Amino acid sequence: MALGFLSSCTDKEEYYERPDWLEAPVYTVLAEKGNFTNYLKCVDRTLFAETLKGGGLYTVFAPNDEAFKAYLASQNKNSVDQLTDEQVNKLVSYSIVYNAYTFERLTDVLGSGRWDSLTSIKKKTTYYEPIRRETVDGTEIWVYDMSNFALGDNNYKYVPFYLKNVFERSRSAAQAASDYGIFYPTSYTGRNIQSASILTDNIVCENGVVHEIDQVLEPLPTLESLLDDPDYSLFRGMINKTGSTGEPYFITYQYNEAITQYYQKAMPGKNIDRVYLKYYSGLAINLNGERYGTSANQAEQGGYTLFAPNNAAVMKFYNEKLKDYYPEGLDKVSRDVLMYFINAQMVDDLVWPGDYKGSMNSLGEFFNGKGNRGEAFDAAGYSKIAPASNGFFYGSNSYIKSRFFETVFTEILLNPKYNLANLAFTEFFANTLREELMKCELNGYTQENYTILLPSDSLLMADGFSWEWISGSNKYGFLHSNSGSSLGNFDVNTRIQRLIRSHIFKRLKNEQVDCAITKFETSPDFAAAYGGYSYAVNDYGDMIRYYTTPAGEQRVQMLGNYDENDWVVATPFKTFMNGQVFKINKLLQYSRRNQFPQTVDGYKSQDLITYILQMTSATQNPNVAIFKNYLIQCLKGDESNELAGLSADMVVTVFMPTNAAMNRAVTAGDLPAYTQVTSGDVPARLRATKFILHHIVKGKVFVDDGLPYIMPNREVITEETWPTVLKDVVDDTYLAIRKTDDGKLEVSTQSKNTGRAFSEVLKTATVTRGAKRSNYFGAKSVLHEINDYMVYQKVTQ
């Protein structure tokens, strides 16, 4: 029995004996190599000695003795024994990476049981910075730096590498060397880890892989730490700014009980009472977070970029862009304005010098202001360039420009005199018109040009508007002194939206085309035909007319102002990258607001028929009286000013054939005689109704402005196809509206661009110029006299 027992034990011992073919642990392998004595001396002073002698899987970037010799010399030390325990622990833990990666696998990400090839640019080390003391609002607290995710991750540092198979995948070897050389003083080899090079790779061990490197690597600082440089104190001050309650604008300190208990046990001698998680909010990047992205995979694949303006650059920005609005200093600048500026200097991505020209900041603006048409990266413009553990730091002698401070919307954003307009843009147009008014070269728009007549708070308040707490909606909103009463009975939000849009004009300006409204001056040759006036269409779609007095006063008029024979004086104020803004002495109005301030008529436009009757009167333009007679007979009810087929909200352009053209239509059989229509002939009346409706284009106001293209538009367009009101009765009734080379306005039943015919009868007519003949004001409309008529006959296939 005894012999049997001994025999059994011997068999088990042989079974579990270490195989001869198994490599030794990392510690043993390095000791046998003989040229890692200093590194192992450091390891012996840490808890990692047992780790490297035992189980697990690690990758070790081990500096050889020559590397330590150079490092000690740089530290003015003769031996690693002179390094503090903190230094030793930092160097060793930063040299060890979780999981075993051969050289070929360093650029791959291991996740969810599979490899994602050629996506990794850094690996997580075993080093992390412990909690620290930080003064917040005059009180010292314990702070735990929190990454974008994984609360219990300890914010481990990542070590970056620059290996040929990834680093040269999107750049040449020369560009790779240049990009690397901007950040590191050492040579690019395609085998770089931080500032070191891998000399010998794939030293396989029982518990991992060792790569011999030629430098001792210290953990890189975070972007937050790099901002501690006093040269960037003003920018850091913006980021650290607190509000009136003492709460930071962009930093959150959140007490965490679990983290507190953990460190109370781990560091019992530190008298830790409360530990606060610290992270940045409202900014594009988390300056103190080591882990990039929102997953472990993403953490190895990217980083942040910060173009930090130095103190001189911040003061330059303040003096150039903010001083007029915040004369008391940077400390008085609002949170939103600070946020726009700070976010313009950063991006949630790594921006290499070689990619600088095409790179954008977190706001979608080119760092160089012009993209590929702009300047390349120039290191001379930076006083400090450094790699950070979580990205790149460019300490700049200038600031990155942003559309928030360079466009026509800037004045509304920054000037407190236009606060109500700013609130309206935020409330109603935050992602539409507001963003459009900030289109400029910075964000890739090179031809957009805008003119704004600035509606001041005093003008909007005089109209009756206020911004107040609305208890029923449980939020702030616009109120009007006359809304919801017998005086007005209109929707407040609808009115202010229309007024805001009425003061905006969208134009084009590039090397080929320039129709920017830099002044409300008339073109003498064109204006002569219209009694000295020029015309444009605002963003809402209403026509305005304007002229300049002999004394140089620029005057503008919209429908309501026209009705009251009143003029808005526009005074040039400022020019921006994408346009210009004007001060005004009163609002452009679509209704008779001054004439009827206390009745409903002061808040709505007159009916379209009112203007048709005005235009076609004997004292205005009797030359289109026949068209008017047919229109009234066919569309107008006996007891109402409403026109059949046209709603009050419809935007239209009315093309009115001359009396001679109408007579030709009757002679040709395209229009029943007027006597037939008035005699009760129902078929004749129906034909005449269709004829009239086919001359009314719905959806857009087309003005005769003398330009050889149609405005407003986002590009040069000489022809557009729009439905007529007849489309509501018969399918596919369209007209082509176009501009001629000499700037005349035409309407046709055939597209000149495509050749498509919209009627069997091909007709083209030209708008007749004259102050009483065309460009005549109407309610959400414009009235034109034309020299021929249109007729619809369905096109046969």
Buried (B, 14 or more C-beta within 10 A) or exposed (E): EEEEEEEEEEEEEEEEEEEEEEBBBBBBBBBEBEBBBBBBBBBBBBEBBEBBBEEBBBBBBBBBEEBBBBBBEEEEEEEBEEBEEEBBBBBBBBBBBBBBBEBEBBBBBBBEEEEBEEBBBBBBBBBBBEBEEBEBEEEEBBBBBBBBBBEEBBBBBBBBBBBBBBBBEEBEEEBBBBBBBBBBEBEBBBBBBBBBBBBBBEBEBBBBBBBBBBBBBBBBBBBBBBBEBEBBBBBBBBBBBBEEEEEBBBBBBEEBEEBBEBBBEEEEEEEBEEBBBBBBEBBBBBBBBBBBBEBBBBBBBBBBBBBBBBBBBBBBBBEEBBBEBBEEEBEEBBEBBBBBBBBBBBBBBBBBBBBBBEBBBBBBBBBBBBBEEBEEBEEEEBBBBBBBBBBBBBBBBBBBBBBBBBBBBBBBBBBEBBBBBBBBBEBBBEEEBBBBBBBBBBBBBBBBBBBBBBBBBEBBEEBBBBBEEEEEEEEEBBBBEBBEEEBBEBEBBEBBBBBBBBBBBBBBBEEEBEBBBBBBBBEEEBBEBBEEBBBBBBBBBBBBBBBBEEEEEBBBBBBBBBBBEBBBBBEBBBEBBBBBBBBBEBBBBBBBBBBBBEEBBBBBBBBBBBBBBBBBEEEBBBBBBBBBBBBBBBBBEEEEEBBEBBEEEBBBBBBBBBBEBBBBBBEEEBBBBBEBBBEEBEEBBBBBBBBBBBBBBBBBBBBBBBBBBBBBBEEBBBBBBBBBBBBBBEEEBBBBBBBEEEBBBBBBBBBBEEEEBBBEBEBBBBBBBBBBBBBBBBBBBBBBBBBBBBBBEEBEE
